[in-house]
């Protein structure tokens, strides 16, 4: 099942270029730190938005996550991808936010218009753009009804293209659990979409 992809997610830099910047930043290079922050700001914000559902909270989560990343930058191994490390921090910050809120964790993301409007890719044709937004809204409404664990693993794999190994590191779960949870999450999402009349997705 192909999910609508967020049109705002910046292309992921190569791991090699991130590693070089990381080494330079750990050595105190100001320009390297600024470039790393520039590269990581977008992915952190998009993931936070996908997890918490509105821009104001997502900005807070992403900013806090980036700050924590740079405070602990010396602990990051240069030979490991940086994004999974950052995404683990974003996920933990989002969970802290959920715990502080009295709102239900599985509140439908469709109830918050920021998400589908922000993540729907722009189409050249107005009718195609409208259809795209409607599809994104249905999908995100269904994702919002999933459990937190299913929502997290879907966005990490299907929107941020993390490998199974990177997801295992981000979520701190075994590789086998990644595969079984992702299968269960996709099945759950498919069921919600079919129940909502989205069999063509």
PyMOL commands that set and color helices and strands:
alter all, ss='L'
color gray80, all
select helices_A, chain A and resi 15-26+30-52+55-71+73-75+82-100+109-111+113-119+126-144+148-159+164-171+175-195
alter helices_A, ss='H'
color red, helices_A
deselect
rebuild
show_as cartoon
